[in-house]
Amino acid sequence: MVLFRALKVLLSTTHPPARCCSGYVSRMRYLYQLKEDDEACAAALENAHVLLFHRLAPLLKRTEDGTFRPAALRSSDVLKILEGLGSSGSLLEESVLIGCSEQNHAQFCLDVGALHQGALEDACQCRFLDLRKSFFLLAASEAPLVAKAQALLRWHQTSGFCRATGYPTHRNRAGSHRVSRGNGAVYYPTVSPVVIVLVSDGERCLLGRQPSFPRGMYSALAGFCDVGESLPEAVRRELAEEAGLEVHAVAYSSSQHWPFPHSSFMLGCHASVSPAHSQVDVDHRELEDARWFTYEEISSALQVQAPPTRSAPGTLWLPPKHAIANRLITEWATRQERLRSAGPAGRGQDALNPHHATPSRAPLSHVKRKQEVTDEEEEELPTTTLMPPAADPDSHLV
């Protein structure tokens, strides 16, 4: 008996129980199952939350503080609304899977553009608003889901035929891909990679604006990546084209999905130029204006909470907080503040050069997962150097 007890202890020590999956891992595996299993996806839709769109405009509900929230309706409520407006309940089956809540409720989106907009708004007691006008009125935590939903709906609306054969394509139940009826080719939703970069000459940062921007708004420079380019190559080319500047250091910061113009994948970077070669030569085919701004100007602009009025036309306005451009500008201002607090030793260093901004930098593999990082720690996260500073600012990097 003692021998069996000892053996039991040995086995329990040698083979500890498997660790339970985290909530995030469970949700991701659940979503993967719904994408691969049409029957499971159909069952999930019966008790899901659905975001409605009308010709790609999301259904939003105004909150007491004047902002908007997506109107997430139960699928059963959506079915009643559709039937009440004389539509077939089969329309609900066209919903596209977009996510899973922390409560493990599947989330779908559905475009009901074939129905009368006013009647839908009355039935839901909400409004359909153009995403370009409402995106920055959404909470930062909810805007990405709405943007993802619109991107997927647009992709389905524009991907009805096979590019190779011209035959129609059909989607799986989740809407995660489409298959050609001609040759069986599988198509997945795509995004367009875009570099967005904040340039510094050590004391100032460069911002630009397009004619379509709101009055007084300036932002980081951005452009689509060309085929065959690396990230630093795209940054260097865009700055050369739009501002006539040659970059000698590039550092990656962060990324963001952006719904405009049509599902862009924004790759945020910082870049440095030599103060002796900081003369801007704007290509007015690309930009209306581009100029250098001091730390004081940027610090003041970060405090502006609303677009300037007509009575204050000279006020600098920056992109809202949950835009990646705002993050890049805030990172630059934070580094500048640290260098200034360091006194004369910090002056003259390039605040955007990662080798100068944070002397002791952890490897990227040591960075904590986002959900484990506090607000104070987030300011300390390193960026990843993509292109080291050239020994000679006049040298051409290959």
RODO-2510 file (C-alpha; in nm, 4 decimals, decimal comma):
residues 398
     n   res          X          Y          Z
     1     m     0,0000     0,0000     0,0000
     2     v     0,2842     0,2366     0,0871
     3     l     0,4437     0,1566    -0,2470
     4     f     0,1262     0,2479    -0,4353
     5     r     0,0979     0,5766    -0,2419
     6     a     0,4567     0,6650    -0,3275
     7     l     0,3922     0,5814    -0,6933
     8     k     0,0789     0,8031    -0,6921
     9     v     0,2772     1,0953    -0,5496
    10     l     0,5530     1,0426    -0,8073
    11     l     0,3063     1,0396    -1,0970
    12     s     0,1258     1,3525    -0,9777
    13     t     0,4592     1,5311    -0,9422
    14     t     0,5937     1,4185    -1,2782
    15     h     0,2760     1,5058    -1,4706
    16     p     0,1209     1,8232    -1,3279
    17     p    -0,2280     1,9153    -1,4481
    18     a    -0,2413     2,1124    -1,7720
    19     r    -0,2698     2,4895    -1,7354
    20     c    -0,6120     2,6288    -1,8213
    21     c    -0,6288     2,8534    -2,1265
    22     s    -0,6594     3,2262    -2,0644
    23     g    -0,9809     3,4042    -2,1540
    24     y    -0,8135     3,5582    -2,4581
    25     v    -0,6886     3,2238    -2,5878
    26     s    -1,0328     3,0687    -2,5356
    27     r    -1,2021     3,3486    -2,7300
    28     m    -0,9552     3,3264    -3,0186
    29     r    -0,9996     2,9502    -3,0451
    30     y    -1,3760     2,9925    -3,0311
    31     l    -1,3633     3,2454    -3,3151
    32     y    -1,1423     3,0138    -3,5185
    33     q    -1,3940     2,7346    -3,4684
    34     l    -1,6777     2,9581    -3,5904
    35     k    -1,4775     3,0486    -3,9021
    36     e    -1,4095     2,6843    -3,9850
    37     d    -1,7439     2,5279    -3,8852
    38     d    -2,0518     2,6616    -4,0655
    39     e    -2,2950     2,4802    -3,8352
    40     a    -2,1275     2,6174    -3,5212
    41     c    -2,1334     2,9672    -3,6715
    42     a    -2,5051     2,9390    -3,7519
    43     a    -2,5756     2,8286    -3,3953
    44     a    -2,3694     3,1179    -3,2541
    45     l    -2,5655     3,3687    -3,4628
    46     e    -2,8876     3,2676    -3,2870
    47     n    -2,7642     3,4251    -2,9621
    48     a    -2,5233     3,6875    -3,0915
    49     h    -2,4888     4,0656    -3,0866
    50     v    -2,5266     4,2288    -3,4278
    51     l    -2,3980     4,5684    -3,5446
    52     l    -2,6223     4,7073    -3,8160
    53     f    -2,5000     4,9174    -4,1086
    54     h    -2,6915     5,0987    -4,3799
    55     r    -2,4821     5,1257    -4,6947
    56     l    -2,1695     5,1010    -4,4768
    57     a    -2,2881     5,3684    -4,2280
    58     p    -2,2967     5,2202    -3,8745
    59     l    -2,6014     5,2352    -3,6487
    60     l    -2,4988     5,4464    -3,3470
    61     k    -2,6617     5,5549    -3,0241
    62     r    -2,5875     5,8924    -2,8664
    63     t    -2,4744     5,8815    -2,5042
    64     e    -2,5433     6,1354    -2,2300
    65     d    -2,1978     6,2936    -2,2685
    66     g    -2,2520     6,3600    -2,6409
    67     t    -2,0401     6,0748    -2,7752
    68     f    -2,1688     5,7727    -2,9672
    69     r    -2,1716     5,4001    -2,9073
    70     p    -2,2444     5,1241    -3,1589
    71     a    -2,5962     4,9891    -3,1139
    72     a    -2,5291     4,6201    -3,0520
    73     l    -2,8647     4,4446    -3,0915
    74     r    -2,9512     4,0879    -3,0089
    75     s    -2,9929     3,8757    -3,3184
    76     s    -3,3480     3,7918    -3,2049
    77     d    -3,4297     4,1646    -3,1889
    78     v    -3,2793     4,2213    -3,5338
    79     l    -3,4943     3,9400    -3,6699
    80     k    -3,8088     4,1021    -3,5286
    81     i    -3,7137     4,4403    -3,6761
    82     l    -3,6484     4,2894    -4,0197
    83     e    -3,9768     4,0990    -4,0202
    84     g    -4,1611     4,4082    -3,8940
    85     l    -4,0353     4,6004    -4,1980
    86     g    -4,1505     4,3296    -4,4349
    87     s    -3,8088     4,1773    -4,4954
    88     s    -3,7322     3,8084    -4,4988
    89     g    -3,5645     3,6758    -4,1895
    90     s    -3,3103     3,5074    -4,4159
    91     l    -3,1370     3,8455    -4,4466
    92     l    -2,9948     3,7867    -4,0992
    93     e    -2,8025     3,4888    -4,2386
    94     e    -2,5893     3,7339    -4,4375
    95     s    -2,4335     3,8602    -4,1126
    96     v    -2,0531     3,8552    -4,0989
    97     l    -1,8580     3,7389    -3,7941
    98     i    -1,6397     4,0164    -3,6485
    99     g    -1,5453     3,9148    -3,2951
   100     c    -1,6283     3,7725    -2,9565
   101     s    -1,7013     3,9687    -2,6390
   102     e    -1,5337     3,8965    -2,3061
   103     q    -1,8618     3,7310    -2,2069
   104     n    -1,8120     3,4872    -2,4986
   105     h    -2,0959     3,6305    -2,7056
   106     a    -2,0268     3,6119    -3,0772
   107     q    -2,0381     3,9493    -3,2553
   108     f    -2,1636     3,9919    -3,6106
   109     c    -2,2322     4,2786    -3,8499
   110     l    -2,5004     4,3141    -4,1157
   111     d    -2,5627     4,5737    -4,3864
   112     v    -2,9344     4,6419    -4,4337
   113     g    -2,8919     4,8999    -4,7082
   114     a    -3,1801     4,7511    -4,9084
   115     l    -3,4291     4,8631    -4,6400
   116     h    -3,5620     5,2125    -4,5712
   117     q    -3,3143     5,4007    -4,3531
   118     g    -3,5673     5,6149    -4,1693
   119     a    -3,7886     5,3188    -4,0817
   120     l    -3,4897     5,1302    -3,9423
   121     e    -3,3792     5,4273    -3,7336
   122     d    -3,7285     5,4660    -3,5896
   123     a    -3,7475     5,0980    -3,5058
   124     c    -3,4058     5,0966    -3,3369
   125     q    -3,4240     5,4467    -3,1835
   126     c    -3,0735     5,5094    -3,3187
   127     r    -2,9127     5,6754    -3,6218
   128     f    -2,6995     5,5590    -3,9118
   129     l    -2,4013     5,7947    -3,9360
   130     d    -2,1224     5,8170    -4,1933
   131     l    -1,8145     5,6640    -4,0310
   132     r    -1,5943     5,9496    -4,1532
   133     k    -1,8038     6,1883    -3,9425
   134     s    -1,8584     5,9641    -3,6418
   135     f    -1,5347     5,7660    -3,6061
   136     f    -1,3708     6,0073    -3,3649
   137     l    -1,6905     6,0375    -3,1606
   138     l    -1,6713     5,6682    -3,0743
   139     a    -1,4931     5,5442    -2,7638
   140     a    -1,1375     5,4324    -2,8348
   141     s    -1,2233     5,0813    -2,7161
   142     e    -1,5196     5,0473    -2,9555
   143     a    -1,3980     5,2257    -3,2689
   144     p    -1,1768     4,9345    -3,3896
   145     l    -1,4673     4,6870    -3,3914
   146     v    -1,6879     4,9244    -3,5922
   147     a    -1,4022     4,9897    -3,8358
   148     k    -1,3380     4,6175    -3,8757
   149     a    -1,7061     4,5523    -3,9398
   150     q    -1,7275     4,8181    -4,2095
   151     a    -1,4098     4,6899    -4,3751
   152     l    -1,5416     4,3337    -4,3938
   153     l    -1,8812     4,4422    -4,5268
   154     r    -1,7161     4,6553    -4,7958
   155     w    -1,4888     4,3681    -4,8937
   156     h    -1,7838     4,1335    -4,9412
   157     q    -1,9713     4,3944    -5,1450
   158     t    -1,6768     4,4361    -5,3828
   159     s    -1,5564     4,0741    -5,4040
   160     g    -1,8519     3,8987    -5,5618
   161     f    -1,6576     3,7663    -5,8623
   162     c    -1,3374     3,5676    -5,9114
   163     r    -1,0494     3,7770    -6,0449
   164     a    -0,9179     3,4880    -6,2558
   165     t    -1,2326     3,3359    -6,4084
   166     g    -1,5036     3,5976    -6,3667
   167     y    -1,7301     3,3399    -6,2031
   168     p    -1,9261     3,4388    -5,8910
   169     t    -1,7746     3,3739    -5,5510
   170     h    -1,9613     3,2475    -5,2464
   171     r    -1,8779     3,3061    -4,8818
   172     n    -1,8566     3,0702    -4,5901
   173     r    -2,1078     3,1183    -4,3084
   174     a    -1,8749     3,3366    -4,0978
   175     g    -1,7787     3,5545    -4,3941
   176     s    -1,4086     3,5016    -4,3272
   177     h    -1,3377     3,4061    -4,6904
   178     r    -1,4963     3,3617    -5,0327
   179     v    -1,4537     3,0759    -5,2811
   180     s    -1,4667     3,0967    -5,6604
   181     r    -1,7322     2,8804    -5,8239
   182     g    -1,5096     2,8603    -6,1309
   183     n    -1,1755     2,7288    -6,0079
   184     g    -1,2191     2,6932    -5,6320
   185     a    -0,9755     2,9761    -5,5542
   186     v    -1,0099     3,1035    -5,1973
   187     y    -1,0067     3,4807    -5,1344
   188     y    -0,9462     3,6430    -4,7977
   189     p    -1,0084     4,0039    -4,6891
   190     t    -0,7146     4,2299    -4,7646
   191     v    -0,5707     4,5493    -4,6188
   192     s    -0,3453     4,8113    -4,7763
   193     p    -0,0182     4,8757    -4,5861
   194     v     0,0461     5,2444    -4,5189
   195     v     0,3458     5,4044    -4,3486
   196     i     0,2782     5,7012    -4,1221
   197     v     0,5864     5,8762    -3,9893
   198     l     0,6749     6,1586    -3,7549
   199     v     1,0046     6,3216    -3,8501
   200     s     1,2300     6,5104    -3,6097
   201     d     1,5424     6,7206    -3,6552
   202     g     1,6231     6,6924    -3,2856
   203     e     1,4354     7,0050    -3,1714
   204     r     1,1257     7,0102    -3,3944
   205     c     0,8858     6,7678    -3,5584
   206     l     0,7395     6,7839    -3,9083
   207     l     0,3632     6,7835    -3,9665
   208     g     0,1650     6,8258    -4,2855
   209     r    -0,1920     6,8714    -4,4030
   210     q    -0,4055     6,7915    -4,7047
   211     p    -0,6761     7,0210    -4,8455
   212     s    -0,9433     6,7808    -4,7164
   213     f    -0,8293     6,8186    -4,3535
   214     p    -1,0430     7,0207    -4,1107
   215     r    -0,9350     7,3797    -4,0563
   216     g    -0,6136     7,4007    -3,8528
   217     m    -0,5433     7,0254    -3,8474
   218     y    -0,1902     6,8985    -3,9098
   219     s    -0,0818     6,5369    -3,8875
   220     a     0,2106     6,3020    -3,9405
   221     l     0,2987     6,2303    -4,3029
   222     a     0,1649     5,9073    -4,4531
   223     g     0,1618     5,7124    -4,7773
   224     f     0,0957     5,3683    -4,9228
   225     c     0,3775     5,1151    -4,9384
   226     d     0,4955     5,0223    -5,2875
   227     v     0,5378     4,6614    -5,3981
   228     g     0,8787     4,5245    -5,3003
   229     e     0,9531     4,7896    -5,0360
   230     s     1,0603     4,7271    -4,6801
   231     l     0,9135     4,9474    -4,4083
   232     p     1,2167     5,1807    -4,3794
   233     e     1,2400     5,2051    -4,7594
   234     a     0,8756     5,3145    -4,7768
   235     v     0,9365     5,5764    -4,5055
   236     r     1,2408     5,7178    -4,6814
   237     r     1,0662     5,7331    -5,0191
   238     e     0,7506     5,9004    -4,8865
   239     l     0,9478     6,1719    -4,7067
   240     a     1,1633     6,2313    -5,0111
   241     e     0,8567     6,2599    -5,2354
   242     e     0,6316     6,4681    -5,0127
   243     a     0,8747     6,6850    -4,8169
   244     g     1,2075     6,6661    -5,0009
   245     l     1,3850     6,5260    -4,6948
   246     e     1,6413     6,2469    -4,6658
   247     v     1,6060     6,0336    -4,3547
   248     h     1,9042     5,8828    -4,1736
   249     a     1,7226     5,6806    -3,9002
   250     v     1,3867     5,5019    -3,8780
   251     a     1,2279     5,3377    -3,5721
   252     y     0,9017     5,1424    -3,5606
   253     s     0,6476     5,2529    -3,2987
   254     s     0,3090     5,0836    -3,3370
   255     s     0,0357     4,9854    -3,5814
   256     q    -0,3355     5,0429    -3,6264
   257     h    -0,6141     4,9359    -3,8572
   258     w    -0,7597     5,2432    -4,0272
   259     p    -1,0953     5,2339    -4,2092
   260     f    -1,0082     5,5086    -4,4566
   261     p    -0,9979     5,5195    -4,7490
   262     h    -1,0578     5,1431    -4,7749
   263     s    -0,9195     4,9368    -4,4877
   264     s    -0,5594     5,0504    -4,4396
   265     f    -0,3001     4,8922    -4,2110
   266     m    -0,1121     5,1861    -4,0595
   267     l     0,2521     5,1237    -3,9646
   268     g     0,3631     5,4039    -3,7334
   269     c     0,7288     5,5098    -3,7322
   270     h     0,9583     5,7820    -3,6051
   271     a     1,2344     5,9156    -3,8279
   272     s     1,5284     6,1523    -3,7904
   273     v     1,6924     6,4002    -4,0247
   274     s     2,0050     6,6048    -3,9792
   275     p     1,9363     6,9634    -3,8603
   276     a     2,1689     7,0802    -4,1372
   277     h     1,9478     6,9132    -4,3986
   278     s     1,6009     6,9997    -4,2706
   279     q     1,4866     7,2394    -4,5443
   280     v     1,1360     7,1310    -4,6459
   281     d     1,0418     7,1234    -5,0147
   282     v     0,6694     7,0413    -5,0254
   283     d     0,5211     6,8558    -5,3211
   284     h     0,1892     7,0370    -5,3486
   285     r     0,0441     6,7547    -5,5544
   286     e     0,0569     6,5525    -5,2318
   287     l     0,0228     6,8098    -4,9534
   288     e    -0,1272     7,1511    -4,9045
   289     d     0,1402     7,2394    -4,6499
   290     a     0,4141     7,0847    -4,4348
   291     r     0,6262     7,2621    -4,1751
   292     w     0,8281     7,2200    -3,8601
   293     f     0,6692     7,2653    -3,5166
   294     t     0,8495     7,3293    -3,1889
   295     y     0,7968     7,1374    -2,8663
   296     e     0,6076     7,4336    -2,7210
   297     e     0,3675     7,4428    -3,0165
   298     i     0,3067     7,0681    -3,0005
   299     s     0,2632     7,0686    -2,6224
   300     s     0,0016     7,3408    -2,6532
   301     a    -0,1775     7,1650    -2,9410
   302     l    -0,2047     6,8413    -2,7425
   303     q    -0,4224     7,0304    -2,4939
   304     v    -0,6760     7,1336    -2,7600
   305     q    -0,9877     6,9227    -2,7121
   306     a    -1,2054     7,0459    -2,9994
   307     p    -1,1609     7,1849    -3,3514
   308     p    -1,0759     7,5571    -3,3562
   309     t    -1,3561     7,8013    -3,4290
   310     r    -1,3596     8,0494    -3,7142
   311     s    -1,2602     8,3187    -3,4658
   312     a    -0,9336     8,1328    -3,3942
   313     p    -0,8082     8,0324    -3,7408
   314     g    -0,4430     8,0060    -3,6362
   315     t    -0,4981     7,7370    -3,3729
   316     l    -0,3088     7,4147    -3,4347
   317     w    -0,5301     7,1067    -3,4097
   318     l    -0,3970     6,7513    -3,3982
   319     p    -0,5686     6,4196    -3,4818
   320     p    -0,7835     6,2783    -3,1976
   321     k    -0,6364     6,0564    -2,9286
   322     h    -0,7221     5,7173    -3,0741
   323     a    -0,5560     5,7978    -3,4071
   324     i    -0,2066     5,6572    -3,4456
   325     a    -0,0819     6,0012    -3,5556
   326     n    -0,1707     6,1378    -3,2115
   327     r     0,0217     5,8546    -3,0492
   328     l     0,3330     5,9316    -3,2549
   329     i     0,3114     6,3031    -3,1721
   330     t     0,2589     6,2305    -2,8024
   331     e     0,5571     5,9937    -2,7974
   332     w     0,7753     6,2623    -2,9538
   333     a     0,6597     6,5258    -2,7039
   334     t     0,7226     6,2876    -2,4129
   335     r     1,0776     6,2179    -2,5325
   336     q     1,1420     6,5878    -2,5800
   337     e     1,0240     6,6573    -2,2257
   338     r     1,2588     6,3920    -2,0882
   339     l     1,5548     6,5299    -2,2821
   340     r     1,4812     6,8800    -2,1613
   341     s     1,4536     6,7650    -1,8012
   342     a     1,7974     6,6061    -1,8400
   343     g     1,9445     6,9552    -1,8805
   344     p     2,2320     7,0461    -2,1133
   345     a     2,3337     6,6805    -2,1459
   346     g     2,0027     6,5996    -2,3106
   347     r     1,9936     6,9029    -2,5392
   348     g     2,0948     6,8483    -2,8987
   349     q     2,0227     6,4774    -2,8956
   350     d     1,7745     6,3478    -3,1494
   351     a     1,4628     6,2742    -2,9461
   352     l     1,3431     6,0308    -3,2115
   353     n     1,6661     5,8394    -3,2401
   354     p     1,6010     5,5281    -3,0299
   355     h     1,9696     5,5064    -2,9400
   356     h     1,9435     5,8467    -2,7726
   357     a     1,5864     5,8542    -2,6482
   358     t     1,6102     5,5563    -2,4123
   359     p     1,9698     5,4499    -2,3346
   360     s     1,8732     5,1146    -2,1826
   361     r     1,6306     4,9432    -2,4181
   362     a     1,4853     4,5951    -2,3750
   363     p     1,4762     4,3588    -2,6745
   364     l     1,1382     4,3474    -2,8456
   365     s     1,0882     3,9889    -2,7272
   366     h     1,0975     4,1143    -2,3669
   367     v     0,8129     4,3619    -2,4135
   368     k     0,5102     4,2746    -2,2019
   369     r     0,1840     4,1779    -2,3604
   370     k    -0,0442     4,4785    -2,4040
   371     q    -0,2997     4,3584    -2,1495
   372     e    -0,0267     4,3330    -1,8844
   373     v     0,1061     4,6869    -1,9259
   374     t    -0,0035     4,9691    -1,6984
   375     d    -0,0452     5,3282    -1,8144
   376     e     0,2804     5,4297    -1,6450
   377     e     0,4718     5,1366    -1,7949
   378     e     0,3347     5,1996    -2,1427
   379     e     0,5398     5,5187    -2,1698
   380     e     0,8534     5,3088    -2,1202
   381     l     0,7860     5,0581    -2,3995
   382     p     1,0703     5,0527    -2,6516
   383     t     1,0361     5,1012    -3,0219
   384     t     1,2243     4,8770    -3,2610
   385     t     1,5021     5,0257    -3,4697
   386     l     1,4509     4,9430    -3,8374
   387     m     1,7318     5,1481    -3,9852
   388     p     2,0332     5,2623    -3,7781
   389     p     2,1598     5,6210    -3,7994
   390     a     2,4063     5,6751    -4,0812
   391     a     2,7566     5,7627    -3,9729
   392     d     2,7510     6,0472    -4,2228
   393     p     2,4168     6,2289    -4,2720
   394     d     2,5165     6,2938    -4,6348
   395     s     2,5749     5,9253    -4,7085
   396     h     2,3165     5,7336    -4,9129
   397     l     2,1932     5,4162    -4,7442
   398     v     2,1250     5,1169    -4,9642
***
